[in-house]
Amino acid sequence: MMVVTARDEILAALPQVISSSPDGTFLPQDVIDELRRSGSTYADSTIRTHIVSRMCANAPDHHARTYDDLERLPNGRYRRQ
């Protein structure tokens, strides 16, 4: 059985989130809202941590494994790398 990680779910939700944005950027809450609509069982805090830290290329390195999926922009917004 393959485990679907929080990162997998976030990456799968990003096309829908980005298509709803006029400039292709998003807030962590936008992703959380989309994952709730799709039935994710990950906690909001887990999703938020992945977006703002684990998956963010320009975030401080606080995790054993990080990814360069996202870029943090001003005003708490993010975009896909």
C-alpha positions as CSV (number, residue, x, y, z in Angstrom):
1,M,0.0,0.0,0.0
2,M,1.4,3.4,-1.0
3,V,1.3,6.1,1.6
4,V,0.1,9.5,0.4
5,T,2.1,12.1,2.2
6,A,1.0,15.7,3.1
7,R,3.5,16.9,0.5
8,D,1.8,14.6,-2.2
9,E,-1.6,16.0,-1.3
10,I,-0.3,19.6,-1.4
11,L,1.3,19.2,-4.7
12,A,-1.8,17.6,-6.1
13,A,-3.9,20.5,-4.9
14,L,-1.7,23.3,-6.2
15,P,-3.0,23.3,-9.8
16,Q,-6.5,24.0,-8.6
17,V,-5.3,26.6,-6.0
18,I,-3.1,28.4,-8.6
19,S,-5.8,28.4,-11.3
20,S,-8.0,30.3,-8.8
21,S,-5.4,33.0,-8.3
22,P,-5.1,36.0,-10.7
23,D,-1.3,36.1,-10.3
24,G,-0.5,32.4,-9.6
25,T,0.3,33.0,-6.0
26,F,-1.5,31.7,-2.9
27,L,-1.7,31.8,0.9
28,P,-1.3,28.7,3.0
29,Q,-4.9,28.9,3.9
30,D,-5.9,28.6,0.2
31,V,-4.2,25.2,0.1
32,I,-5.7,24.2,3.4
33,D,-9.2,25.1,2.1
34,E,-8.7,23.1,-1.1
35,L,-7.4,20.1,0.8
36,R,-10.4,20.2,3.1
37,R,-12.7,20.3,0.0
38,S,-10.9,17.2,-1.3
39,G,-11.2,15.3,2.0
40,S,-7.6,15.5,3.3
41,T,-7.3,14.2,6.9
42,Y,-4.0,16.0,7.5
43,A,-4.2,18.6,10.3
44,D,-4.1,22.3,9.3
45,S,-0.9,22.7,11.2
46,T,0.8,19.9,9.2
47,I,-0.2,21.4,5.9
48,R,0.9,24.8,7.0
49,T,4.2,23.5,8.2
50,H,4.9,21.8,4.9
51,I,4.1,25.0,2.9
52,V,5.9,27.5,5.0
53,S,8.9,25.4,5.9
54,R,9.5,21.9,4.5
55,M,8.5,22.6,0.9
56,C,9.8,26.2,0.8
57,A,13.1,26.8,-0.9
58,N,13.9,30.1,0.8
59,A,12.8,29.1,4.3
60,P,15.2,28.5,7.2
61,D,16.3,24.8,7.3
62,H,14.6,23.4,10.4
63,H,13.8,19.8,9.1
64,A,15.9,16.8,8.3
65,R,14.3,16.6,4.8
66,T,13.3,19.7,2.8
67,Y,12.1,20.4,-0.7
68,D,12.4,23.3,-3.1
69,D,8.8,23.1,-4.3
70,L,7.7,26.6,-3.3
71,E,9.0,30.1,-3.0
72,R,8.0,32.5,-0.2
73,L,7.0,35.9,-1.4
74,P,6.2,39.2,0.4
75,N,2.9,39.4,2.3
76,G,2.8,35.7,3.3
77,R,2.2,34.6,-0.2
78,Y,3.8,31.6,-2.0
79,R,4.3,30.4,-5.6
80,R,5.3,27.1,-7.2
81,Q,9.0,27.0,-8.2
